[in-house]
Amino acid sequence: MIELTLLTLLNYVGNNFCEYRDLGHDNYKSLLLSYSDASYKFGPLEVKKVIEKSENFKVAAVAIAAIKCPQHVVK
């Protein structure tokens, strides 16, 4: 299996986050559901490892979401 990277994780989560927001869920619920999906796909320990090793995680996560679905992030 290829090692999970921050960019891969955030792109996957970003897509799902936008889909959940489009369904009407709030930001927090959409985020939790998206990371749950990522844990299912990549494995919870891999997702945790990427998050723990990442610097500026919040900035990168917000940037990905703002690019993928700015209507839900930038207000």
Protein Blocks (a to p, Z undefined) as FASTA:
>chain_A
ZZddfklmmmmmmmmmmmmmmnopafklmmmmmmmmmmmmnopklmmmmmmmpghklmmm
mmmmmmmmmmlmmZZ
